[in-house]
Amino acid sequence: MGHTPYGYRIENGKAVIDETASKQVKTLFQSYLTGDSLATAAKKAGIKAFHAGIGKNLQNTHYLGDEYYPAIIDPDTFEAAQEERIKRAEKLGRIREPKEEIKVVYPTSFRISEGTKRFDDPFQQAEYAYSLIESEVHENGGQ
């Protein structure tokens, strides 16, 4: 297992709630939901972390509880924080829409006609041979 999320500690191989830190996590969520910025909410909660780390804490599903971590945050509070995070990101224009990929069709089938000319120069012979290649795939992707 990797890093233990803030609000927990490991005792005898099991994750248990760190009471002091879990109160800070709850305060972080509540402050964020009342309109505080990430930095202000963390400061009120007494959590010293960078902006990105605070954002990751708000998205950490372990706080809901799973087979290893006990729950610190109830599902309604967690979901409200996610909705608020998305709402703020949209308001600031920070939601990236995936760009539509341009489909490029590469010829996959070729035809070569019988070569009748012979050149002494190998470069001329190769140029001639390549000029005989015809693509079977049309520009629109059809064959």
Secondary structure as GFF3:
##gff-version 3
##sequence-region A 1 143
A	DSSP	beta_strand	8	11	.	.	.	ID=ss1
A	DSSP	beta_strand	14	17	.	.	.	ID=ss2
A	DSSP	alpha_helix	19	33	.	.	.	ID=ss3
A	DSSP	alpha_helix	38	45	.	.	.	ID=ss4
A	DSSP	alpha_helix	51	59	.	.	.	ID=ss5
A	DSSP	three_ten_helix	61	64	.	.	.	ID=ss6
A	DSSP	alpha_helix	75	91	.	.	.	ID=ss7
A	DSSP	beta_strand	110	112	.	.	.	ID=ss8
A	DSSP	alpha_helix	122	131	.	.	.	ID=ss9
A	DSSP	beta_strand	133	135	.	.	.	ID=ss10
###
